[in-house]
Structure formats: structure tokens, C-alpha cells
Amino acid sequence: MKRSLYRSVPIPSSEITPEHVYTNRRLFMKAAGTAGLGMLLTACGVQPHDLTETPSADQEIDATTDELGDLLTSYTDVITYNNFYEFTTNKTGVSSLAKSFVPSPWIIEIGGLVSNPKAYSIEDLMKKFAQEERVYRLRCVEGWSMVIPWIGFELGLLLDDVEPLGSARYAAFTTLLDSKQMPGQGNPLYPWPYTEGLRLDEAQHPLTILATGLYGQPMPAQNGAPIRLVVPWKYGFKSIKSIVKIELTDRQPATLWNTIAPNEYGFYANVNPEVDHPRWSQATDRRIGERGRRETLMFNGYAEEVAGLYAGMDLKANY
Ligand code: MTE
């Protein structure tokens, strides 16, 4: 079944995105200009639960549900229940430890197998690539999930800007290394800095975004300020936070989780209810803020858009 979820494209994204892509977007979009400016919270039918601590009354988000009708996870839960091992492995402890994190000035380098390597300041990126709102589900490999209204732009637009060479096949991402600001990086169990990777076609897929904010606000430190990846059809650990480097390569890059425990965390990490984690089932998830469990959807509900990327692949072997 084709879902028509396109709402409005107030930014001229037809100029930057191929027609077939933007008209088929299953996304709620909103011109945000610069994230967090001049926005007003509006109710569009269903009310999100517990928005009492949503940061400001002058904020607008365009959606209260995702495209499957699932309510947004409360802002409070989104910013207080986090995985960010650079601070702590305790999910409810990240937000307080991240309070003093200063994500500025911030430069992202993009290089490797590209014709036009560049270093962008976060301000340059925000100016160059129009920010839009997209509501995506985030499904953690640990069995919980959230629905989050992200603000960001397509990673593919940025990759186009640096002109990938024909030999580029993967994108490798690296988080900031700064143990003064990120005390968890003193934990010797992990090979810091945090690294992740995607196949180039996954990185260029229009659902893959670099997020610079959420709930109409600049990205909170605990969620990966000032810029993080969001790949909605993959387990949350692929969505690397606080990125300082993107490198295009011809070989599958090493990633933190795949390096530590390759039998538990594959390179692909596509959400797949039929492939269990060796220590637990992946068939259901607990939506934060809800009771009970939900059946996990193949590719986290984005199969229509992304299943074609894996045509002919054995998804049990390539987990
Ligand atoms: N990125 C970095 N640099 N460090 C991390 O520990 N955790 C990952 C991912 N990105 C992580 C990271 C995991 S396991 C998840 S589930 C998501 O971030 C959680 O994102 P959230 O805290 O914004 O919900």
C-alpha cells in the first residue's frame, strides 16, 4: 500500500531534490529556516502525550504523529533517556553529564574518495542546506523505541557537494574525541572515538539525514549536538552523534560496535524482527511512554522505501 504522507514543501526543495523523491516523501516537512527560530507549537488533530516540558511556546512543530499515526514521544523522554556512551552508559544519567558540553565552534571535515574535500562550520551547513522537519522512529537494538520530530537535511545533499569519486563505496563517520568534555571516553572498554559506517547508497538514500535539532530546537547535547546522523530503518547505534568527520572509502569501515562484538552488532544493523540479537529477541519493542510492547516492523516500518537496497542479499547473514 502506498501511503501519501507528503504534507507541504514550503522550502523550494524541488530545486534541490529530484521530483520523484520529494513527491513520494512519507515525511512531515516544515520549513524551519534556522532550527528553533520563530516557531509555534500547533496541534494537528492528535495531541502528543506529555508535552508539558516542551521547551517554548514560540515553537512550531508540524506533526504530532509519525506517518503511521504513532504519537510523538514526549520531549522530556527524548532528552532524558539517551544512549551516549561518551558521557555514561547510564541512559538516565546522560542529560545531566552533557549539560556542560560546548558544541561550538564545530567543524565537520568531509574527505576521502571525493573530488572536492571540504571542512564546514556548523553555521555554514545550516545556511547551505535548508532545514526541514522529519518525524522518524528510532529503534534501539536494546528493544525500546521512540518517535522523534527531527530537524535536519539530507546527507545526500552534502555528499553531492563534495563530489564522491566513482571508487567511493562507503561512508565512515567519526564522533568528537574530547575526554575533557566527554568523561565516558575515559572508559577503556571502548575503542574511542565512536565510529560508524554506511554503504554509500544507504548514505545517499533520501531517508538518511544529518539532524541539527529536534522538536524545533537546536540539538540538545545529550542527543548529539550539534549534528548527528539519523538512519531510521537501522538500529539506533548506527545513528552516530556529534560528528566531526565523514570519509568516503572503498572498503567497509570499522565501526565501534562491530569491532567490539561482531557477532552481536553487524555492519548493516537493519531493523529486522526475524533476526534476533544473540542474547534477546528483536520481534517486539517497547515504545517509551507506552505500556506493553509492539510488534517491530521490518526495516522499522520503512520497507517500502529501503527494501530495494538489499535485493538479493541474505539479511540473516548480513545482519
Ligand atoms: N553516538 C555516539 N557518538 N555515542 C553513542 O553512545 N549511541 C547510539 C546512537 N549514537 C551513541 C551514538 C545508540 S545505541 C542509540 S540507541 C542512539 O544514539 C540513541 O539516540 P538518542 O539518545 O538521541 O535517543
Residues whose N, C-alpha, C, O or C-beta is under 5 A from the ligand:
A	BS01	MTE	Y81 N82 N83 F84 Y85 E86 C140 T175 Y194 Q222 N223 G236 F237 S239 I240 K241
